[in-house]
Amino acid sequence: MTPIAAADITGPSSPVVAPPAWAASAKGLQSHLGMPLALHPLLRLQPQVGHLMVNANRNLAAYEAFGAPVWPDALPDYPRPAGGHAGRARAPRDAPGC
């Protein structure tokens, strides 16, 4: 079997999957160990994949500042986790960062 090159892999990240009752706070932007919580998985994935992408629905500019394309849920009302998976699936393969 031929191994897949890291350049051909996109690492998706959802800032924080949480119950709907927590939706009002931007959990992924809360500081954890001196940096936004959502940045931790991106930094771990970055050396392992060719591209990164973030699934987020609010504070898009803040997540875009992390340097990866941001794809909101494709389904209305943020039906996690299905909406996030649908958002990542609809990202065109040739889009920047995909």
N, C-alpha and C positions, 0 to 999 in steps of 0.2 A: 504494500500500500504506500502511495506517495504522501508524505506529510504535507499538510497545508501550511503555506508560508504565512508568517505573522502579518505581512503586508496585506494579505487577503482576508484578514479577520477584522470585523468591527466589534468593539466592546461596548455593549449598551449599558447604561447606568440609569437607574431611577433614583433621584435624590433620596427620598425616604418614602417607603410604602407604609402607610399608617391608616388606622380606622377613620372613617368619614368624620367622626366627632373631632378629630384633630386637624381637620382641613384648614382651619383659620390661621394656623401658625405656619411659618416657613421653616419647617424643621431642618431641611437640607442646608439652610443658610445659618443655622445656629452654630456657634463656635464649639469645636471639640478638639482638644489638644492644640489649640492655637490657630485653627483654620476651619472653614466651613465644613460641616459634616459631609456634605455631598462631594467635596473635593477628595476625600480619602479614597473611595473606590476608583475614582478616575486616575489618581496617582499610582495606585496599585496595578490597574489595567494597562496604563500607557506603555510600559516597556514590553508588554506581552502581545500587543495587537498593533495592526497597522493604522487603525482609525478608532476614534471614540465618538459616541453620541450620547446625549442626555435626554431622558424623557421627563419633562416638567410641564406644568400647566399654568403656573403663576411665577411672577418674578423672572420672566424669561431673560431679560437683559442681564440680571445678576448671574444666572447660570451660563449664559453665552460668554460672560467674562472669563469663565474657566477655560475657554479656548476650544470647546467642542460644539458641534451643531446641536441645537435643542429642538426636539420634536414633541409637540403636545399630544395628548391623547387624541385618537381618531374618533372616539365615541363621546357623545355628550355626557355631561354630569360626572365626569371622572370616575367611571366604573372600574376601579382598581381590582385586580391587576389586569383584567382583560383590556381595558382602554390603553394602558401603557404598552402592552404587547402589540395591540393593533397599530399604535402610533409608530412603533419601531418597524413593524412589518411593512408599513406603507412608505417608509423612507426609501426613495429610489436608490438603487445600488450604486449609481454613478453620481449621487449627490455629494457635495463636499463633506468629507468625513465619513462616508459610508463605503 
